[in-house]
């Protein structure tokens, strides 16, 4: 698959490189969940300049250094003593080379030093502080374990706190990029195909690439490619999240499973988990891991009790709904049964994701000051899928999302909007609309 999007991130990385090479050393941190395309972006940004790329695997420090020495020697055409057995000494040696000439140093999976030798972060800090102003190194570090990368660079108790000149957190592809990919790889795609790609991948580049490379870009072909023996997706969610949560992942998995199944309030989740107290786990899932988000009705007060939780990553949400929930089918290799369940459920499931797609489109347009949903916790169960506030004062849009427009009931929706206006948006002029597959 071709290299798509990332124009602003590429421009920023190249701007920093120019400063590093012409002035003095800079440190950039690139984070984002696994499969988001961090390494591809970084290597694209440095492809026409001298670059040392070091991947930090879970190995003994001396073994890693033995692997790094020929990489450095080959990339920079310099002699590196084979006797170096600590990364501290190797980093010091690289800084000495940077006194003589500029180059990029990319350290991938930087958080793995926690498992190898945590004191290296203090070593790197000391060497960096001492040498950065008289060297010309463009140091880029990246990591897939978001919580650890956050701790390394944003926790005031950690040695590298405040050392990063720039922090770039990569997001998934936007909706226009997904359309471009579809046009390039499946020009006759339907809007349902586009929705399926968004539903299953959430725009995560690696997953999109897998579908493209295997010519699986219709709804049926995507489901067949995912739900089969030896599928790359079967264990992906588990492997991805255990990297973040570590050994104590069971409660986190139970919470995510409950949310994916539609139990989206804290009391409801606690009841589903046998009245287990989960306040701390929820807080970490929101603030440390960034896997779920809190949502309140639009314009509701921040401290209000009307809160719902939602899994932000479309793939993780899908994985819990089908691969985790139907683990027993996978264990007995009944992929035919799982395929039938997924195919039958797809229209209903994707209808929920269609709402998220349109919220994302509203956000990408950069024409609104607030985007959300509205619901009433008590009394009549009024709920509106999407409410957006325009930049103009006292103007809003209320939208109901349906896969098919024929299922929209405008009279009933008008009643809901009048209730919204009375309860939350008095004085507002509210435009009403139905958004469906044909509006994608």
VEXDREN-2710 file (C-alpha; in Angstrom, 1 decimal):
% VEXDREN-2710
k/r/px/py/pz
1/UNK/0.0/0.0/0.0
2/UNK/1.2/3.5/-0.8
3/UNK/2.1/6.0/1.9
4/UNK/-1.1/8.0/2.7
5/UNK/-1.8/11.3/4.5
6/UNK/0.5/12.4/7.4
7/UNK/1.3/15.6/5.6
8/UNK/1.3/17.8/8.8
9/UNK/3.3/15.3/10.8
10/UNK/5.8/14.9/8.0
11/UNK/6.2/18.6/7.7
12/UNK/6.7/18.9/11.4
13/UNK/9.4/16.1/11.6
14/UNK/11.2/17.7/8.6
15/UNK/11.1/21.1/10.3
16/UNK/12.6/19.7/13.4
17/UNK/15.3/17.8/11.4
18/UNK/16.4/21.1/9.8
19/UNK/16.7/22.8/13.1
20/UNK/18.6/19.9/14.6
21/UNK/21.1/19.8/11.7
22/UNK/21.6/23.5/11.4
23/UNK/21.5/24.6/15.0
24/UNK/21.7/22.0/17.9
25/UNK/20.2/18.6/18.8
26/UNK/16.5/18.2/19.3
27/UNK/14.5/15.3/20.8
28/UNK/11.1/14.3/19.4
29/UNK/8.8/11.7/20.8
30/UNK/6.3/9.9/18.5
31/UNK/3.6/7.8/20.2
32/UNK/0.5/6.1/19.2
33/UNK/-1.0/2.6/19.5
34/UNK/0.6/-0.4/17.9
35/UNK/0.0/-0.6/14.1
36/UNK/-0.7/3.1/13.7
37/UNK/2.3/3.6/11.4
38/UNK/4.9/5.4/13.7
39/UNK/7.9/3.7/12.2
40/UNK/6.7/4.2/8.6
41/UNK/6.2/7.9/9.3
42/UNK/9.5/8.4/10.9
43/UNK/11.5/6.6/8.3
44/UNK/9.7/8.5/5.6
45/UNK/10.7/11.8/7.2
46/UNK/14.4/10.8/7.3
47/UNK/14.7/8.8/4.1
48/UNK/17.0/11.3/2.3
49/UNK/19.4/11.9/5.2
50/UNK/22.0/9.9/7.3
51/UNK/20.0/7.8/9.8
52/UNK/20.8/5.3/12.5
53/UNK/17.7/3.1/13.3
54/UNK/17.8/1.1/16.5
55/UNK/15.0/-1.2/17.5
56/UNK/14.9/-2.0/21.2
57/UNK/13.9/-5.6/21.6
58/UNK/13.6/-7.4/25.0
59/UNK/17.1/-8.7/25.2
60/UNK/20.1/-8.4/27.4
61/UNK/21.7/-4.9/27.2
62/UNK/25.1/-6.3/26.0
63/UNK/23.4/-8.3/23.3
64/UNK/21.5/-5.3/22.1
65/UNK/24.6/-3.2/22.0
66/UNK/26.3/-6.0/20.0
67/UNK/23.4/-5.7/17.5
68/UNK/23.5/-1.9/17.4
69/UNK/27.2/-1.5/16.7
70/UNK/27.1/-2.8/13.1
71/UNK/23.9/-0.8/12.4
72/UNK/25.6/2.4/13.5
73/UNK/28.9/1.6/11.7
74/UNK/27.1/0.8/8.5
75/UNK/24.7/3.8/8.6
76/UNK/27.3/6.4/9.4
77/UNK/30.4/4.8/7.9
78/UNK/32.3/5.1/11.1
79/UNK/34.3/2.8/13.4
80/UNK/32.5/1.7/16.6
81/UNK/34.5/-0.2/19.1
82/UNK/33.2/-3.8/19.6
83/UNK/34.0/-3.6/23.3
84/UNK/31.1/-1.3/24.0
85/UNK/28.6/-3.3/26.0
86/UNK/26.4/-0.6/27.6
87/UNK/23.9/1.6/25.9
88/UNK/25.1/4.5/28.0
89/UNK/28.6/4.2/26.4
90/UNK/27.0/3.7/23.0
91/UNK/24.8/6.8/23.3
92/UNK/27.8/8.8/24.5
93/UNK/29.8/7.7/21.5
94/UNK/26.9/8.7/19.2
95/UNK/26.8/12.2/20.7
96/UNK/30.6/12.5/20.1
97/UNK/30.0/11.7/16.4
98/UNK/27.2/14.3/16.4
99/UNK/29.7/17.0/17.3
100/UNK/31.4/16.4/14.0
101/UNK/28.3/16.0/11.7
102/UNK/24.5/15.9/11.8
103/UNK/22.5/12.7/11.6
104/UNK/19.2/11.2/12.7
105/UNK/19.0/8.7/15.5
106/UNK/15.8/6.8/15.6
107/UNK/15.2/4.6/18.7
108/UNK/12.1/2.4/18.2
109/UNK/10.1/0.9/21.1
110/UNK/12.0/3.2/23.5
111/UNK/9.8/2.1/26.5
112/UNK/11.4/-1.3/26.4
113/UNK/14.4/0.0/28.3
114/UNK/12.2/-0.2/31.3
115/UNK/12.4/-4.0/31.0
116/UNK/16.1/-4.0/30.2
117/UNK/17.7/-1.4/32.4
118/UNK/15.5/1.4/33.8
119/UNK/18.6/3.4/34.9
120/UNK/19.3/4.1/31.2
121/UNK/16.8/6.9/31.2
122/UNK/18.9/8.8/33.8
123/UNK/22.0/8.0/31.7
124/UNK/20.4/9.3/28.6
125/UNK/19.2/12.5/30.4
126/UNK/22.7/13.3/31.7
127/UNK/24.4/12.7/28.4
128/UNK/21.7/14.7/26.5
129/UNK/21.8/17.7/28.9
130/UNK/25.5/17.8/28.7
131/UNK/25.9/17.6/25.0
132/UNK/22.8/18.7/23.2
133/UNK/23.8/22.4/22.6
134/UNK/27.1/21.5/21.0
135/UNK/25.9/18.6/18.8
136/UNK/23.6/18.2/15.8
137/UNK/21.6/15.1/16.4
138/UNK/18.0/14.7/15.4
139/UNK/16.9/12.2/18.0
140/UNK/13.5/10.6/17.4
141/UNK/12.2/8.1/19.9
142/UNK/9.0/6.1/19.5
143/UNK/6.9/3.7/21.5
144/UNK/3.7/1.7/21.2
145/UNK/2.9/1.3/24.9
146/UNK/1.2/4.7/25.4
147/UNK/1.0/4.6/29.2
148/UNK/4.7/3.9/29.5
149/UNK/5.7/6.6/27.0
150/UNK/3.5/9.0/28.9
151/UNK/5.2/8.1/32.1
152/UNK/8.7/8.5/30.7
153/UNK/8.2/12.0/29.3
154/UNK/5.3/13.5/31.2
155/UNK/5.7/12.3/34.8
156/UNK/7.6/14.9/36.7
157/UNK/9.4/12.2/38.8
158/UNK/11.0/10.6/35.7
159/UNK/14.5/11.7/34.5
160/UNK/13.4/12.5/30.9
161/UNK/10.5/14.7/32.0
162/UNK/10.6/18.0/30.0
163/UNK/13.4/16.8/27.7
164/UNK/11.3/16.3/24.6
165/UNK/11.2/19.3/22.4
166/UNK/8.2/17.9/20.5
167/UNK/5.6/15.2/21.1
168/UNK/3.6/13.8/18.2
169/UNK/0.8/11.4/18.9
170/UNK/-0.4/9.7/15.8
171/UNK/-4.1/9.2/15.1
172/UNK/-5.8/6.8/12.7
173/UNK/-6.5/7.8/9.1
174/UNK/-9.3/10.4/8.7
175/UNK/-12.4/9.6/6.7
176/UNK/-11.2/11.3/3.5
177/UNK/-8.0/9.2/3.5
178/UNK/-10.1/6.1/3.8
179/UNK/-12.1/7.2/0.8
180/UNK/-8.8/7.8/-1.1
181/UNK/-7.6/4.3/-0.3
182/UNK/-10.9/2.8/-1.4
183/UNK/-10.8/4.7/-4.7
184/UNK/-7.2/3.5/-5.3
185/UNK/-7.8/-0.2/-4.4
186/UNK/-11.5/-0.8/-5.0
187/UNK/-12.8/1.9/-7.3
188/UNK/-16.3/0.4/-7.4
189/UNK/-16.7/0.4/-3.7
190/UNK/-20.1/1.0/-2.1
191/UNK/-20.7/3.2/1.0
192/UNK/-21.4/0.0/2.9
193/UNK/-17.9/-1.2/2.0
194/UNK/-16.5/2.1/3.2
195/UNK/-18.4/1.8/6.4
196/UNK/-17.1/-1.7/6.9
197/UNK/-13.5/-0.6/6.5
198/UNK/-14.1/2.1/9.1
199/UNK/-16.0/-0.3/11.4
200/UNK/-13.4/-3.0/11.4
201/UNK/-10.2/-0.9/11.3
202/UNK/-11.1/2.5/12.6
203/UNK/-8.5/3.8/10.1
204/UNK/-5.5/2.0/11.7
205/UNK/-3.0/1.9/8.8
206/UNK/-1.7/-1.7/9.3
207/UNK/-5.2/-3.2/9.4
208/UNK/-6.2/-1.2/6.3
209/UNK/-3.1/-2.4/4.6
210/UNK/-3.9/-6.0/5.3
211/UNK/-7.3/-5.7/3.7
212/UNK/-5.8/-3.9/0.7
213/UNK/-2.9/-6.3/0.2
214/UNK/-5.4/-9.2/0.3
215/UNK/-8.0/-7.6/-2.0
216/UNK/-10.6/-7.8/0.8
217/UNK/-12.4/-4.6/0.4
218/UNK/-16.1/-5.5/0.3
219/UNK/-18.2/-6.2/3.4
220/UNK/-18.3/-9.9/2.7
221/UNK/-14.6/-10.2/1.8
222/UNK/-13.5/-8.3/4.9
223/UNK/-15.5/-10.5/7.2
224/UNK/-14.2/-13.6/5.5
225/UNK/-10.6/-12.4/5.8
226/UNK/-10.9/-11.6/9.5
227/UNK/-13.0/-14.5/10.7
228/UNK/-11.0/-17.6/9.6
229/UNK/-8.4/-19.9/11.0
230/UNK/-4.9/-18.3/11.3
231/UNK/-6.4/-14.9/10.9
232/UNK/-4.0/-12.1/12.0
233/UNK/-6.9/-10.5/13.8
234/UNK/-7.9/-13.4/16.1
235/UNK/-5.4/-12.6/18.9
236/UNK/-4.6/-9.0/18.0
237/UNK/-6.8/-7.4/20.6
238/UNK/-5.5/-9.5/23.4
239/UNK/-1.8/-9.0/22.4
240/UNK/-2.3/-5.3/21.9
241/UNK/-3.9/-4.7/25.3
242/UNK/-1.7/-7.0/27.4
243/UNK/1.2/-4.9/26.3
244/UNK/-0.5/-2.0/28.0
245/UNK/-2.1/-3.6/31.1
246/UNK/0.6/-6.2/31.9
247/UNK/-0.3/-9.3/34.0
248/UNK/-3.2/-7.6/35.8
249/UNK/-5.4/-7.4/32.7
250/UNK/-8.4/-9.4/33.7
251/UNK/-10.5/-6.6/35.3
252/UNK/-9.7/-4.2/32.4
253/UNK/-10.8/-6.9/29.9
254/UNK/-14.0/-7.4/31.8
255/UNK/-14.7/-3.7/31.8
256/UNK/-14.1/-3.4/28.1
257/UNK/-16.2/-6.4/27.4
258/UNK/-19.1/-4.9/29.3
259/UNK/-18.8/-1.6/27.5
260/UNK/-18.5/-3.3/24.1
261/UNK/-21.8/-5.1/24.9
262/UNK/-23.7/-1.9/25.5
263/UNK/-23.3/-1.6/29.3
264/UNK/-21.9/2.0/29.3
265/UNK/-22.4/3.4/32.8
266/UNK/-20.2/2.8/35.8
267/UNK/-23.1/1.4/38.0
268/UNK/-24.0/-0.9/35.1
269/UNK/-20.5/-2.1/34.6
270/UNK/-20.0/-2.7/38.3
271/UNK/-23.2/-4.7/38.5
272/UNK/-22.0/-6.8/35.5
273/UNK/-18.8/-7.5/37.3
274/UNK/-20.5/-8.7/40.5
275/UNK/-20.6/-5.3/42.2
276/UNK/-16.9/-5.0/42.0
277/UNK/-15.6/-1.4/42.6
278/UNK/-13.9/-0.2/39.4
279/UNK/-13.5/3.5/39.8
280/UNK/-9.7/3.3/39.7
281/UNK/-9.7/1.0/36.7
282/UNK/-12.1/3.3/34.8
283/UNK/-9.9/6.4/35.6
284/UNK/-6.8/4.7/34.3
285/UNK/-8.5/3.4/31.1
286/UNK/-9.5/7.0/30.4
287/UNK/-6.5/9.0/31.6
288/UNK/-3.5/6.7/31.3
289/UNK/-4.4/4.3/28.6
290/UNK/-6.7/6.5/26.5
291/UNK/-8.8/3.4/25.5
292/UNK/-12.2/4.7/26.7
293/UNK/-13.7/8.1/27.0
294/UNK/-16.3/9.7/29.2
295/UNK/-19.3/11.2/27.4
296/UNK/-22.0/13.5/28.9
297/UNK/-25.0/15.0/27.1
298/UNK/-23.9/18.1/25.1
299/UNK/-23.6/21.2/27.3
300/UNK/-24.0/19.1/30.5
301/UNK/-21.9/20.3/33.4
302/UNK/-18.5/18.6/33.8
303/UNK/-19.3/17.2/37.3
304/UNK/-22.7/15.8/36.3
305/UNK/-23.5/12.3/37.1
306/UNK/-25.0/11.5/33.6
307/UNK/-21.9/9.8/32.2
308/UNK/-21.5/7.1/29.6
309/UNK/-18.3/5.3/28.6
310/UNK/-17.3/4.3/25.1
311/UNK/-14.3/2.4/23.6
312/UNK/-12.6/4.8/21.3
313/UNK/-10.7/2.3/19.1
314/UNK/-13.1/0.8/16.5
315/UNK/-11.0/-2.4/16.2
316/UNK/-10.8/-3.0/19.9
317/UNK/-14.5/-2.5/20.1
318/UNK/-15.1/-5.0/17.3
319/UNK/-12.6/-7.5/18.8
320/UNK/-14.4/-7.6/22.1
321/UNK/-17.8/-7.9/20.5
322/UNK/-16.9/-10.9/18.3
323/UNK/-13.5/-12.5/19.0
324/UNK/-13.5/-12.2/22.7
325/UNK/-17.2/-12.7/23.3
326/UNK/-17.2/-15.8/21.1
327/UNK/-13.9/-17.3/22.3
328/UNK/-15.5/-20.7/22.7
329/UNK/-16.2/-20.9/18.9
330/UNK/-12.5/-20.0/18.2
331/UNK/-11.3/-22.6/20.6
332/UNK/-13.1/-25.4/18.8
333/UNK/-12.2/-23.8/15.4
334/UNK/-15.8/-23.2/14.5
335/UNK/-15.0/-20.2/12.3
336/UNK/-18.0/-21.0/10.1
337/UNK/-20.3/-20.3/13.1
338/UNK/-18.5/-17.2/14.0
339/UNK/-18.6/-16.0/10.4
340/UNK/-22.4/-16.5/10.4
341/UNK/-22.8/-14.6/13.6
342/UNK/-20.7/-11.7/12.4
343/UNK/-22.4/-11.5/9.0
344/UNK/-25.9/-11.6/10.5
345/UNK/-25.0/-9.0/13.1
346/UNK/-23.1/-6.6/10.8
347/UNK/-26.0/-4.4/9.7
348/UNK/-27.0/-3.6/13.4
349/UNK/-23.5/-3.3/14.6
350/UNK/-22.3/-1.1/11.8
351/UNK/-25.3/1.2/12.3
352/UNK/-23.9/2.1/15.7
353/UNK/-20.5/2.9/14.2
354/UNK/-22.1/5.0/11.5
355/UNK/-23.0/7.5/14.1
356/UNK/-19.4/7.7/15.2
357/UNK/-18.3/8.1/11.5
358/UNK/-20.6/11.2/11.1
359/UNK/-19.4/12.7/14.3
360/UNK/-15.8/12.3/13.0
361/UNK/-16.8/14.0/9.7
362/UNK/-18.3/16.9/11.6
363/UNK/-15.1/17.3/13.6
364/UNK/-12.8/17.0/10.5
365/UNK/-14.7/19.9/8.9
366/UNK/-13.5/22.2/11.6
367/UNK/-16.7/24.2/11.3
368/UNK/-18.3/23.5/14.7
369/UNK/-17.5/24.4/18.3
370/UNK/-19.0/21.4/20.0
371/UNK/-20.0/17.9/18.9
372/UNK/-21.8/15.3/20.9
373/UNK/-25.0/13.5/21.7
374/UNK/-27.9/14.3/23.9
375/UNK/-30.0/12.2/26.2
376/UNK/-32.2/12.5/29.2
377/UNK/-31.4/10.2/32.1
378/UNK/-34.8/10.4/33.8
379/UNK/-38.5/10.6/32.7
380/UNK/-39.2/10.2/29.0
381/UNK/-36.3/8.4/27.3
382/UNK/-35.5/11.1/24.7
383/UNK/-32.2/10.6/22.9
384/UNK/-30.6/12.4/19.9
385/UNK/-27.7/10.7/18.1
386/UNK/-25.7/13.8/17.1
387/UNK/-26.0/17.4/18.3
388/UNK/-23.4/19.9/17.0
389/UNK/-23.1/23.6/17.9
390/UNK/-22.3/25.9/15.0
391/UNK/-19.7/28.7/15.3
392/UNK/-22.5/31.2/14.9
393/UNK/-24.1/32.0/18.3
394/UNK/-27.3/30.1/19.2
395/UNK/-27.3/27.8/16.1
396/UNK/-27.1/24.0/16.2
397/UNK/-27.7/20.9/14.1
398/UNK/-29.5/17.8/15.4
399/UNK/-29.2/14.6/13.4
400/UNK/-30.6/11.1/13.6
401/UNK/-28.4/8.4/12.1
402/UNK/-30.0/5.5/10.2
403/UNK/-28.4/3.1/7.8
404/UNK/-31.5/3.5/5.5
405/UNK/-33.3/6.9/5.3
406/UNK/-36.6/5.0/4.9
407/UNK/-36.4/4.1/8.6
408/UNK/-36.3/7.8/9.7
409/UNK/-39.5/9.1/11.4
410/UNK/-39.3/12.9/11.1
411/UNK/-42.4/13.7/13.2
412/UNK/-41.0/11.7/16.2
413/UNK/-37.6/13.3/15.7
414/UNK/-39.2/16.8/15.8
415/UNK/-40.7/16.0/19.2
416/UNK/-37.2/15.0/20.4
417/UNK/-35.6/18.2/19.1
418/UNK/-38.3/20.3/20.8
419/UNK/-37.5/18.6/24.0
420/UNK/-33.8/19.1/23.5
421/UNK/-34.4/22.8/22.8
422/UNK/-36.5/23.2/26.0
423/UNK/-34.1/21.3/28.2
424/UNK/-30.6/22.1/27.0
425/UNK/-30.6/24.6/24.1
426/UNK/-33.2/27.4/24.8
427/UNK/-33.0/30.2/22.3
428/UNK/-31.2/28.1/19.7
429/UNK/-32.2/27.7/16.1
430/UNK/-31.8/24.0/15.5
431/UNK/-31.5/22.5/12.0
432/UNK/-32.8/18.9/11.8
433/UNK/-31.5/16.2/9.5
434/UNK/-31.3/12.4/8.9
435/UNK/-27.9/11.0/8.0
436/UNK/-27.6/7.6/6.4
437/UNK/-25.3/5.5/4.3
438/UNK/-25.9/7.6/1.2
439/UNK/-24.5/10.7/3.0
440/UNK/-21.1/9.2/3.7
END
